[in-house]
Amino acid sequence: VQLQAFGGGLVQAGGSLRLSCAPSGGTFREYAVGWFRQAPGLEREFVASIRWSDGNIKVVDSVKGRFTISRDKPKNTVYLQMESLKPEDTAVYYCAANRFPILGTMKTMRAYDYWGQGTQVTVSS
């Protein structure tokens, strides 16, 4: 499965962006789809994930109340709606798919088997 992530861009602090992730040449089946981000000089970190089958969601505390992950089954797409963006949200955002999404692995980067190319999100102050 190849993943395509898009929707990044430059936005002022307090603004919003919506990222999208879709598979090319396949479907999300029973996977979990997650968003991770990596800021310059820092390690890649978990942001949010959603299990395709039942919609179970995990979100990192730092974005709770500001970011919403959702899925659109007919469109075979996962979204990350980002509100009230802060300069510290600046990073390359990656979507990834976890083929065996038991709940304990949904936040674990090494559990994700497929990765998209990343999309840059820049929040100016």
N, C-alpha and C positions, 0 to 999 in steps of 0.2 A: 504494500500500500504506500503510495506517495501522497504526502500531505502538502496542501497549499495553504499558506497563511497570508492574509492580506488585510489591509485596513489601517496600517500604521500611518504616522505622519507627525507633523509639528503642530502643537497646540499650546495655548497659554495655560498657566496654572488656573485651576478651576474649571477648565473645559472638559469636553467629552470626546471619546473616540469609541468606535466599535470594531473589534477585530473579528475576522471570520476564518474558519478552518474547514476545509473540505478535502476529501480524499479524491485523488484522480485514479481512475481505473479500478475502483472498488467501493466498498461501503464500510461504514463503521461497525456493522454487525453487532456483536456483543461487547465491543471494546469500551474502555474508558478513554475519554479524550481530555487531555490536560493542557494547560497553558503554563509555561515556565518563562522566566525572564533572566537576562544577564546584563548587568550594568558594567561599564568599563572598569576593569581591575577587580571585579568581584566574581564570585562563583555563581553559576546558574542556580536559580531558586524556583521552587514551586510557587505558583500563584493560585490556580484553581483547577478543578477537574470535575467531570460529570460522567457518570456511567450511562452508556447509551441505552441499556435495557430498561432501567427503572428510574433514571434521572437522579440517582443519588449524587449529591454534590459535596465536595470538599473545597474549602477556601482558606487561604492563609489569613491570619488575624490582621495583618497590616493593610489588607484591602477590603475587609468585611465592611459592608455598608456602602462601599463605593463601587466595587466591581461586581458584576453579575454574570455568571456563566449560564448558558442555556443551549438547548439543542432544537433543531427544526428537522424532524424526521423526514417529511416529504422532500425537503431540500438537501437532506443528508449533510447538514452543516452544523457546526458548533460555533457559538458566538461568545465573545467576551466583551460585554458592555462596560466601559470604564467611565465613571463619572468623578467629578471633583478631583481631577488629576493634579498631582503634585510634582514638583521637579524631581523628587526622589523616585518617581515612577518611570523616569527615563531609563530605557533599556531596549535591548533587542528582545522581542517576544517570540517565543517558539510554541507551536502546537505540537503535540505528540500523542501517540495512541498506544494504549496498554492492552494487549490482547487477552490478558487473564486478570481482569480487574477485581480481585477480591478486595474488600474494603480497606484492608490494612496496607495495600500497595498503592492506593490512588494518589498519595502524596510523594511517592518514592521515585525519584528520577530514573534509577536504574531499572525499574519495572517497565519502563516505556520502551517499546520496540521500534516504533517508527517516528521519525522526526521531520517536521517541515523545515523550510529554509530560513525562517525568522523574518520578522518585520520590525522595522525601527519605530519606536515611539519616543518622541522627544517633547518634554514639557518645559516650557520656558517660564521663568519667574517674572 
